[in-house]
Amino acid sequence: MAETSTLAQIHDSYILTPSIVNQFSVSFSRLWIPLGSDSASGGYPAKAGLTGLPAGLESLAFPDISFAGNNAPVSWNGTNSHVYNEAQNTMTFRTT
């Protein structure tokens, strides 16, 4: 999965008089960032005997693990198996 970007812009100018110009522009940009998991293709939840997981990516990647309590390991970062898609959208309007 690769990041993709999409850009679009519309720009229009109106000459009202020889000394007055009206300009309008609108632009849109989107950065699509799919985040995957190294464990998603291994079927590890089923191999570990985990059942009842929702269909889709949640049932393919091994779930995050965290510990709590007085004797919890402090250096354990979990499995980092977050699987989701992120989209960063920006829209700009401009008139002069």
Phi and psi in degrees as a GROMACS rama.xvg file:
@    title "Ramachandran Plot"
@    xaxis  label "Phi"
@    yaxis  label "Psi"
@TYPE xy
-122.214  152.243  ALA-2
-70.8659  141.708  GLU-3
-130.983  148.072  THR-4
-124.029  145.704  SER-5
-129.192  132.174  THR-6
-131.079  141.081  LEU-7
-146.15  143.018  ALA-8
-147.624  139.275  GLN-9
-122.139  131.144  ILE-10
-135.297  132.689  HIS-11
-138.87  141.579  ASP-12
-124.768  137.914  SER-13
-120.213  128.169  TYR-14
-95.7093  106.814  ILE-15
-82.0705  -44.509  LEU-16
-143.483  169.997  THR-17
-58.2833  -19.2713  PRO-18
-114.156  0.302644  SER-19
-125.785  121.778  ILE-20
-123.204  131.625  VAL-21
-108.962  127.25  ASN-22
-121.978  143.11  GLN-23
-136.043  136.618  PHE-24
-144.853  148.038  SER-25
-136.248  136.557  VAL-26
-136.523  151.96  SER-27
-137.346  134.148  PHE-28
-134.575  144.976  SER-29
-139.383  130.374  ARG-30
-111.74  116.622  LEU-31
-101.22  121.104  TRP-32
-123.222  99.4373  ILE-33
-82.7168  127.523  PRO-34
-109.594  126.446  LEU-35
-116.742  -174.111  GLY-36
-130.044  137.862  SER-37
-64.5052  -23.6476  ASP-38
-93.4207  0.494006  SER-39
-66.3602  -29.5791  ALA-40
-89.5676  -2.79085  SER-41
-92.1299  -11.3746  GLY-42
62.9983  31.9022  GLY-43
-64.8905  -35.789  TYR-44
-58.3171  -43.4761  PRO-45
-67.0033  -39.0762  ALA-46
-65.0849  -30.0189  LYS-47
-84.4082  -4.11322  ALA-48
87.4856  12.1778  GLY-49
-76.6101  128.644  LEU-50
-126.395  164.707  THR-51
79.1674  13.9866  GLY-52
-76.8124  149.502  LEU-53
-65.0018  152.313  PRO-54
-67.056  154.655  ALA-55
104.192  -153.796  GLY-56
-62.6261  -29.5069  LEU-57
-62.7215  -28.9536  GLU-58
-90.4738  -4.89646  SER-59
-96.4232  -41.517  LEU-60
-91.0956  147.049  ALA-61
-67.0903  135.314  PHE-62
-69.2156  158.083  PRO-63
-64.2518  147.558  ASP-64
-125.989  132.019  ILE-65
-137.689  156.011  SER-66
-120.328  149.303  PHE-67
-136.739  166.557  ALA-68
112.137  178.334  GLY-69
-67.4756  -33.734  ASN-70
-105.429  22.8233  ASN-71
-68.5857  137.866  ALA-72
-65.354  129.364  PRO-73
-87.5188  -17.2807  VAL-74
-95.639  0.34972  SER-75
-78.2822  122.005  TRP-76
-98.0939  2.97874  ASN-77
82.9706  -168.174  GLY-78
-94.2034  -12.5408  THR-79
52.7904  45.095  ASN-80
-103.631  36.7905  SER-81
-67.9377  129.393  HIS-82
-126.667  111.827  VAL-83
-164.469  170.718  TYR-84
-113.56  138.852  ASN-85
-120.796  134.784  GLU-86
-124.922  126.774  ALA-87
-107.401  112.928  GLN-88
-108.946  139.336  ASN-89
-135.03  130.672  THR-90
-127.345  133.946  MET-91
-129.377  132.844  THR-92
-116.077  141.414  PHE-93
-147.693  134.573  ARG-94
-131.051  143.196  THR-95
